[in-house]
Amino acid sequence: MLKFTHFLFFCRYRGLSGKGMSENELRNRRGVPMDERQSAAELEAVLQHHHNLQEKLAEDMLNLARNLKNNSLAAQNIIKQDNQTLSHSMRQADLNFEKLKTESERLEQHTKKSVNWLLWLMLILVSFSFISMILFIRIFPRLR
């Protein structure tokens, strides 16, 4: 296959084609002059060089594809871990919200009870101090 491709490329390069040549002329073309042999060798070297470049590019593309696959798998694992962490955090936030709600209700009930008693205590204390001041003033008149 490579020889056939080489032959086609060589024919195009030299402007030769099988069109218009008789069958005998085509078969008798084996004797190629020296400069054509040298150009054929150069052509073969160019083709080999291009083939080597294509092989190197194919290997590079394969390595890049592997790297891309590895990076995408690593990113997928990181995203899965982040999603798990996020769902765990959301569950914890929901639990904390429920606990906070319960505790705020308890605190509100406690505050209502203590404010009621505290209010009565303050009223009694203020009334007692008012009455005691009036009595104090009545008992001890002003000194002249």
Long-range contacts (C-beta under 8 A, 24 or more apart in sequence): 5-47, 6-40, 6-43, 6-44, 6-47, 9-43, 9-47, 10-40, 10-43, 13-39, 13-43
